[in-house]
Amino acid sequence: MESVGLMSVVVVSYNTKALTLQCLESLQAELPQGTEVCVVDNASSDGSVCALEQFAQGVAGSVRVICSDRNLGFGSANNLGAAATTGEFIALVNSDAFVKAGALEGLRGYLQRTPQAAIAGPRLENADGSFQESRFVFPSPLRAWIENLGLARVNRFLMRKRPQTAGPVQWLSGACLMVRRAAWEEAGGFDESFFLYAEETDLQRRIAAMGWEIHWAPDFVVTHIGGSSGLAEREVVRERFFEGADRYILRYHGRSGAWLFRAATVCGALLRWGWCALRSGRQGKSARRWAWIVRRQISSPLPKEPAMPFERETVVGPALLPQQEQQPPV
């Protein structure tokens, strides 16, 4: 049963033990006592499960840990966590995101005052306190050409001059999002055919298509480190990034749009590869990265068009730590 007016927090962990514990500590310091927090661990191998279990036992049952025996992917794990909670509002918080004073309560209040908004996101800051952009326009083949030809730099400069005021945007970074459960359930949550990357973009586009708004609320601040769970698997994460982009563009722009998108990334990678080679006179790490992108985008087949959320496979059988009543999977 939905808990009207209450907030639930979902955190997904994958080999980020220290950061996840720091994230949970920041939540415990800021949230009202007893706020429902669910951590889904994606089969970490760094001792996260034991550490999370110990943390949960020390906070009087307000933290539930769901331990998967395989890496479900970011979207699937968040779906599992959301299904195990009951709040009217769901805070999706990355394990490398640390909430500042009043951030989540402020975002919940913002949604309560803004009935047309399904999602609200905070102002993100880097670890050094500098501004981290989190507002974006939906990806498209045209946008990819603009970015890869370097024409977006002027636009980014102009965007920095935008007033830092709350209001509607196209989509927000998924580092920390407050989501109205009614909209989440109407959309079916994350589409689980996206394993990592672009799932939050897809979700927000589908929610916007239903008539809801996405709002940026910069009065509330979260520190976001970024990219932490993929540090040990850079090439795997890079492949997941492009796979997510393929799936997103296929859904909204079709196969021709996907190939135009790929052509833009190949063009951009070739330009940057040439620049790296000219500047250094040798094949450094940057040049090898751009060459990898060219090979990948030319030779890798397009994935199957992503299934809509209601066609997802059911996630099977995680164990709950500490022992809790088994929740139905998404």
C-alpha positions in Angstrom: 0.0 0.0 0.0 1.3 3.5 -0.9 2.2 5.6 2.1 0.6 9.0 1.2 3.0 11.9 1.5 5.9 9.8 2.6 9.2 9.4 0.9 11.2 6.3 0.2 14.9 6.3 -0.9 16.4 3.8 -3.3 20.2 3.4 -3.7 21.9 1.0 -6.1 25.3 -0.3 -5.2 27.9 -2.0 -7.4 31.5 -2.3 -6.1 31.3 1.1 -4.4 31.4 0.0 -0.8 33.0 3.1 0.7 31.0 5.6 -1.4 27.7 3.7 -0.7 28.3 3.8 3.0 29.1 7.5 2.8 26.0 8.0 0.8 23.9 6.2 3.4 25.5 8.2 6.2 24.6 11.4 4.5 21.0 10.2 4.2 20.8 9.1 7.8 22.1 12.6 8.9 19.4 14.4 6.9 16.3 12.3 6.7 13.6 12.1 9.4 14.1 9.1 11.6 12.5 5.9 10.2 12.5 7.1 6.6 12.4 4.0 4.4 15.7 3.4 2.6 16.3 0.4 0.3 19.7 -0.5 -1.0 20.0 -2.9 -3.9 23.4 -4.4 -4.3 24.2 -5.7 -7.8 26.4 -8.6 -6.9 29.3 -6.5 -5.7 32.7 -8.3 -5.2 34.3 -5.7 -2.9 32.7 -6.7 0.4 29.8 -4.3 0.0 27.1 -6.8 1.1 28.7 -7.5 4.4 29.4 -3.8 5.1 25.8 -2.9 4.1 24.3 -5.6 6.3 26.3 -4.3 9.2 25.2 -0.8 8.5 21.6 -1.8 8.2 21.7 -3.6 11.6 23.0 -0.5 13.2 20.2 1.8 12.2 17.2 0.1 13.8 15.6 -1.4 10.7 15.1 1.8 8.6 17.5 0.5 5.9 16.7 -2.6 3.9 19.3 -4.3 1.8 18.4 -6.4 -1.3 21.3 -8.6 -2.4 21.1 -9.8 -6.0 23.2 -12.8 -7.1 23.9 -11.1 -10.4 24.4 -7.6 -11.8 20.9 -6.7 -12.9 21.8 -3.3 -14.4 21.0 0.1 -13.1 17.4 0.4 -14.2 16.4 -3.1 -13.1 18.0 -2.7 -9.7 16.1 0.6 -9.2 12.9 -1.0 -10.3 13.4 -3.7 -7.7 14.1 -1.2 -5.0 11.1 0.9 -5.9 8.9 -2.2 -5.8 10.1 -3.0 -2.3 9.1 0.5 -0.9 5.8 2.2 -0.4 6.4 6.0 -0.2 4.3 8.3 -2.4 7.6 9.8 -3.5 10.7 7.8 -4.5 14.1 9.3 -4.2 16.5 7.6 -6.6 20.0 8.4 -5.3 23.2 7.2 -6.8 25.7 5.5 -4.5 28.2 8.3 -5.3 25.7 11.1 -4.5 25.8 12.8 -1.1 22.7 14.8 -0.1 23.2 18.2 1.6 21.0 19.6 4.3 17.3 19.4 3.5 17.9 18.4 -0.2 15.5 15.4 -0.3 12.9 16.9 2.0 13.0 20.0 -0.2 12.6 18.1 -3.4 9.6 16.2 -1.9 8.0 19.5 -0.8 8.7 20.9 -4.3 6.7 18.1 -5.9 3.9 18.5 -3.4 3.6 22.2 -4.3 3.9 21.5 -8.1 1.2 18.9 -9.0 2.1 19.0 -12.7 5.7 17.8 -12.0 6.5 14.1 -11.9 10.2 14.5 -11.3 12.3 17.1 -9.5 16.1 17.1 -9.4 18.6 19.1 -7.4 21.5 21.3 -8.3 24.5 19.0 -8.6 28.0 19.9 -7.4 31.3 18.3 -8.0 33.4 17.2 -5.0 35.2 20.5 -5.0 31.9 22.4 -4.8 31.9 23.6 -8.4 28.7 23.5 -10.5 27.9 20.2 -12.3 25.4 20.6 -15.2 22.5 18.3 -14.9 19.9 19.8 -17.3 19.9 18.5 -20.8 17.9 18.3 -24.1 16.8 15.0 -25.4 19.4 13.3 -27.6 18.8 13.1 -31.4 20.9 12.5 -34.5 21.0 16.3 -35.2 22.1 17.0 -31.7 24.8 14.3 -32.1 26.2 16.1 -35.2 26.2 19.4 -33.4 28.1 17.9 -30.5 30.6 16.0 -32.5 31.4 18.9 -34.8 32.2 21.0 -31.8 29.3 23.4 -32.5 27.7 22.9 -29.0 30.5 24.8 -27.2 28.8 28.1 -28.0 25.5 26.8 -26.7 27.1 25.5 -23.5 28.7 28.9 -23.0 25.3 30.5 -23.4 23.7 27.9 -21.1 26.1 28.9 -18.3 24.5 32.4 -18.5 21.0 31.0 -17.9 19.3 32.1 -14.7 19.7 29.5 -11.9 15.9 29.3 -11.3 13.6 26.4 -10.7 11.4 25.2 -13.5 10.7 22.7 -16.3 13.5 21.1 -18.3 13.6 18.3 -20.9 15.5 15.8 -18.7 17.8 15.7 -15.7 20.9 13.6 -14.8 19.9 10.5 -12.9 22.4 11.1 -10.1 19.5 12.1 -7.8 15.9 12.3 -8.7 12.7 12.7 -6.7 9.9 10.8 -8.5 6.2 10.9 -7.9 5.2 7.2 -7.5 2.0 7.7 -9.5 4.0 8.9 -12.5 6.6 6.1 -12.0 3.9 3.4 -12.0 2.1 5.0 -14.9 5.3 4.8 -16.9 6.2 1.3 -15.7 9.5 2.4 -14.1 12.8 2.0 -16.0 12.8 0.0 -19.2 15.1 -2.9 -18.2 16.3 -3.4 -21.8 18.6 -0.5 -20.9 21.4 -2.1 -18.8 23.3 1.1 -18.0 23.0 4.6 -19.4 20.1 6.3 -21.2 17.5 4.6 -19.0 16.8 7.8 -17.1 16.6 9.8 -20.4 14.1 7.2 -21.7 12.1 7.3 -18.5 11.8 11.0 -18.5 10.9 11.2 -22.1 8.1 8.7 -21.6 6.8 10.5 -18.5 6.9 13.8 -20.4 4.9 12.2 -23.2 2.2 11.3 -20.7 1.7 15.0 -19.9 3.9 15.3 -16.8 6.7 17.9 -16.4 10.3 17.4 -15.3 11.6 20.2 -13.0 15.0 21.4 -11.9 15.0 22.7 -8.3 18.4 24.3 -7.7 17.7 25.5 -4.2 18.4 21.9 -3.1 22.0 20.6 -3.5 23.6 17.2 -3.9 27.3 16.4 -4.3 27.9 13.9 -7.1 31.3 12.2 -7.8 30.3 10.5 -11.0 31.5 7.4 -12.8 32.6 5.6 -9.6 31.0 2.2 -10.2 32.8 1.8 -13.5 36.3 2.7 -12.6 37.6 -0.8 -12.7 35.7 -1.7 -16.0 36.2 1.3 -18.2 35.9 -0.6 -21.5 32.8 -2.5 -20.4 31.2 0.8 -19.2 32.1 2.5 -22.5 30.4 -0.2 -24.4 27.3 0.0 -22.1 27.2 3.8 -22.8 27.1 3.3 -26.6 24.6 0.4 -26.3 22.3 2.6 -24.2 22.6 5.4 -26.8 21.8 2.9 -29.6 18.7 1.7 -27.8 17.5 5.2 -27.0 18.0 6.5 -30.6 16.4 3.4 -32.1 13.3 3.9 -30.0 12.7 7.5 -30.8 14.4 8.0 -34.2 14.4 4.5 -35.8 17.1 2.6 -37.6 18.0 5.4 -40.0 18.3 7.8 -37.1 20.5 5.3 -35.3 22.9 5.1 -38.2 23.0 8.9 -38.5 23.8 9.1 -34.8 26.6 6.6 -35.3 27.9 8.5 -38.3 28.1 11.6 -36.1 30.0 9.9 -33.4 32.5 8.3 -35.9 33.0 11.8 -37.5 33.6 13.3 -34.1 36.0 10.5 -33.0 38.0 10.8 -36.2 38.4 14.5 -35.8 39.6 14.1 -32.2 41.8 11.1 -33.0 43.5 13.2 -35.7 44.0 16.1 -33.3 45.5 13.8 -30.6 47.9 12.3 -33.2 49.0 15.6 -34.5 49.5 17.1 -31.0 51.4 14.3 -29.5 52.9 12.6 -32.5 52.1 9.2 -31.1 49.2 7.0 -30.1 48.4 8.0 -26.6 45.4 6.9 -24.4 43.1 9.5 -25.9 43.9 8.6 -29.4 43.3 4.9 -28.7 40.0 5.8 -27.1 38.8 7.6 -30.2 40.0 4.8 -32.4 38.0 2.3 -30.3 34.9 4.4 -30.8 35.4 4.4 -34.6 35.8 0.6 -34.7 32.9 0.0 -32.4 30.5 2.3 -34.2 31.3 0.9 -37.6 31.4 -2.8 -36.8 29.0 -3.4 -33.9 25.4 -4.4 -35.0 22.5 -2.3 -33.8 20.7 -3.9 -30.9 17.1 -5.1 -31.0 14.7 -2.2 -30.6 14.2 -1.8 -26.8 11.1 -3.4 -25.4 8.6 -1.2 -23.7 8.4 -1.6 -19.9 5.4 -3.8 -19.8 7.3 -6.4 -21.9 10.2 -6.7 -19.4 11.2 -10.0 -18.0 10.5 -10.6 -14.4 13.6 -10.3 -12.1 13.9 -13.5 -10.1 14.6 -14.2 -6.5 17.0 -11.8 -4.6 17.6 -12.5 -1.0 16.9 -9.7 1.6 19.5 -8.7 4.1 18.8 -8.4 7.0 16.0 -11.0 7.0 12.8 -9.3 5.8 9.6 -10.5 4.2 10.3 -11.2 0.5 8.9 -8.4 -1.7 7.3 -9.1 -5.1 9.8 -8.3 -7.9 9.0 -5.7 -10.6 
